[in-house]
Amino acid sequence: MNTLISKLPWVSRLQSRPITSLIGVVALVLAVVCGVIALVSRSSVSGAVDAQEVVNAAGQYRFDAPTGWSTTQQGRTTTVTSPDQTTVITLGVGRAGPIPVAGTLFFQQVAGNYHDVQVIPPEARQVGPQPALIYGGIGNNAKNTQIRFLAITVQNDPTNYGIAVFTAAASDPAVVLPPVNQVVESFRALPKK
């Protein structure tokens, strides 16, 4: 054994108790391995997605965009596009007024781009701390490609926010939902100055 290592006090204790030391080392290794497995399992179950914060100062909002997705801003609107370009999310300032009215008008605006639309009934939810109204639908675009879409109105005073999600109807929900949820669930109005 290397003489420098053998002079360390804890090494001499390990040499005098080899079986007890071996059990301790094995227990430590197992604890680390189990911890790593638990961490990986928790991440895969929750659908965690790496993200980067995006701030739109003109629109007065922020959100976390999935890593690898492209973001572009034009005034108060931000567009987030998946790497394969099959999913697009637009965020921006929506319509003023009570959320049921603003949400219905926003949905009509989004659905107006499609034909043969099948409407999914609206659902009240929370986006961050704010009440939101989520409409969904499936429709065909001008090229007759079937698209799933969401029109989400997030309550804000004096003007609500609008988030629209578009994806190919054939997209795998297990792939699409985690990054879309990342964007929607992290959406926040910037603090008023």
TORFI-780476 format. One record per residue (C-alpha): residue number from 0; residue in three letters; y, x, z. Coordinates in steps of 0.5 Angstrom, whole numbers. Each point is the difference from the previous one (the first is absolute). Layout:
# residues N
R   k   r     Y     X     Z
R NUM ALA     Y     X     Z
...
This chain:
# residues 193
R   k   r     Y     X     Z
R   0 MET     0     0     0
R   1 ASN     7     2    -1
R   2 THR     3     4     6
R   3 LEU     7    -3    -1
R   4 ILE    -3    -7     0
R   5 SER    -5     1     6
R   6 LYS     5     2     4
R   7 LEU     4    -7     0
R   8 PRO    -2    -3     7
R   9 TRP    -2    -7    -3
R  10 VAL    -5     4    -5
R  11 SER    -4     3     6
R  12 ARG     0    -7     3
R  13 LEU    -3    -3    -6
R  14 GLN    -6     6     0
R  15 SER    -2    -1     7
R  16 ARG    -1    -8    -1
R  17 PRO    -2     0    -8
R  18 ILE    -3    -7     1
R  19 THR     5    -3     3
R  20 SER     5     3    -4
R  21 LEU    -4    -2    -7
R  22 ILE     0    -8     3
R  23 GLY     8     1     1
R  24 VAL     1     3    -7
R  25 VAL    -4    -6    -3
R  26 ALA     3    -5     4
R  27 LEU     7     2    -3
R  28 VAL    -2     1    -7
R  29 LEU    -3    -7     0
R  30 ALA     6    -3     3
R  31 VAL     5     3    -5
R  32 VAL    -5    -2    -6
R  33 CYS     0    -7     3
R  34 GLY     7     0     1
R  35 VAL     1     2    -7
R  36 ILE    -5    -6    -3
R  37 ALA     4    -5     5
R  38 LEU     6     2    -3
R  39 VAL    -2     0    -8
R  40 SER    -4    -7     2
R  41 ARG     7    -3     3
R  42 SER     4     2    -6
R  43 SER    -5    -2    -6
R  44 VAL    -1    -7     4
R  45 SER     7    -1     1
R  46 GLY     2     2    -7
R  47 ALA     5     5     2
R  48 VAL     4     3    -6
R  49 ASP     4     6     0
R  50 ALA     8    -2    -1
R  51 GLN     7     3    -1
R  52 GLU     6    -4     2
R  53 VAL     5    -3    -5
R  54 VAL     7    -2     2
R  55 ASN     4    -5    -5
R  56 ALA     7     1     3
R  57 ALA     3    -5    -5
R  58 GLY    -5    -5     2
R  59 GLN     0     2     7
R  60 TYR    -8     0     1
R  61 ARG    -5     5     1
R  62 PHE    -8     0    -1
R  63 ASP    -6     5     0
R  64 ALA    -2     2    -7
R  65 PRO    -7     2    -1
R  66 THR    -1     7    -2
R  67 GLY    -1     1    -7
R  68 TRP     3    -6    -2
R  69 SER     7     0    -4
R  70 THR     6    -3     2
R  71 THR     7    -1    -4
R  72 GLN     6    -3     3
R  73 GLN     5    -4    -4
R  74 GLY     6    -3     4
R  75 ARG    -3    -4     6
R  76 THR    -7     0    -4
R  77 THR    -6     5     2
R  78 THR    -6     0    -5
R  79 VAL    -6     3     3
R  80 THR    -6     1    -5
R  81 SER    -7     2     1
R  82 PRO    -3     6    -3
R  83 ASP    -4    -4    -5
R  84 GLN     6    -4    -2
R  85 THR    -4    -7     2
R  86 THR     4    -2     6
R  87 VAL     7     0     0
R  88 ILE     4    -2     6
R  89 THR     8    -2     0
R  90 LEU     4     0     6
R  91 GLY     7    -3     1
R  92 VAL     6    -4     2
R  93 GLY    -3    -8    -1
R  94 ARG     4    -6     0
R  95 ALA     4    -3     6
R  96 GLY    -1    -6     4
R  97 PRO    -6    -3     4
R  98 ILE    -7     4    -1
R  99 PRO    -4    -6    -3
R 100 VAL     6    -2    -5
R 101 ALA     1     8    -2
R 102 GLY    -8     1     0
R 103 THR    -1    -6    -5
R 104 LEU     5     3    -4
R 105 PHE    -2     7     0
R 106 PHE    -7    -2    -2
R 107 GLN     2    -5    -6
R 108 GLN     4     6    -2
R 109 VAL    -6     5     0
R 110 ALA    -5    -5    -2
R 111 GLY     5    -2    -6
R 112 ASN    -2     6    -4
R 113 TYR    -8    -2     0
R 114 HIS    -3    -6    -4
R 115 ASP    -6    -4     3
R 116 VAL     2     2     7
R 117 GLN    -5    -2     6
R 118 VAL     4    -1     6
R 119 ILE    -3     3     7
R 120 PRO     4    -5     5
R 121 PRO     5     4     4
R 122 GLU    -1     3     7
R 123 ALA     5     2     6
R 124 ARG    -1     7     2
R 125 GLN     4     5     4
R 126 VAL     2     7    -4
R 127 GLY     2     4     5
R 128 PRO     4    -3     5
R 129 GLN     2    -6    -5
R 130 PRO    -3    -6    -2
R 131 ALA    -2     0    -7
R 132 LEU    -3    -5    -5
R 133 ILE    -5     2    -5
R 134 TYR    -2    -4    -6
R 135 GLY    -6     3    -5
R 136 GLY    -2    -2    -7
R 137 ILE    -4     2    -6
R 138 GLY     3     0    -7
R 139 ASN     0     2    -7
R 140 ASN     5     5    -2
R 141 ALA     3     0    -7
R 142 LYS    -6     4    -3
R 143 ASN    -5    -5     3
R 144 THR    -2     5     6
R 145 GLN    -2    -3     6
R 146 ILE     5     2     6
R 147 ARG    -1    -1     8
R 148 PHE     7     0     3
R 149 LEU     4    -2     7
R 150 ALA     7    -2     1
R 151 ILE     2     2     7
R 152 THR     6    -2     3
R 153 VAL     2     3     6
R 154 GLN     6    -3     5
R 155 ASN     6     4     0
R 156 ASP     7    -2     2
R 157 PRO     4    -2    -4
R 158 THR    -4     2    -6
R 159 ASN    -8     0     0
R 160 TYR    -4     5    -3
R 161 GLY    -5    -1    -6
R 162 ILE    -7     4    -1
R 163 ALA    -4    -1    -6
R 164 VAL    -7     3    -1
R 165 PHE    -3     0    -7
R 166 THR    -7     2    -1
R 167 ALA    -5    -1    -6
R 168 ALA    -5    -6     2
R 169 ALA    -6     5    -1
R 170 SER     2     5     5
R 171 ASP    -4     2     6
R 172 PRO     3    -3     7
R 173 ALA    -3     5     4
R 174 VAL     4     5    -4
R 175 VAL     7    -4    -1
R 176 LEU     1    -3     7
R 177 PRO     0     6     4
R 178 PRO     6     3    -3
R 179 VAL     3    -7    -2
R 180 ASN     0    -1     8
R 181 GLN     3     7     1
R 182 VAL     6    -2    -4
R 183 VAL     1    -7     3
R 184 GLU    -2     1     7
R 185 SER     5     6     1
R 186 PHE     6    -4    -4
R 187 ARG     6     0     5
R 188 ALA     7    -2    -1
R 189 LEU     5     6     2
R 190 PRO     4     0     6
R 191 LYS     6    -4    -1
R 192 LYS     6     5     1
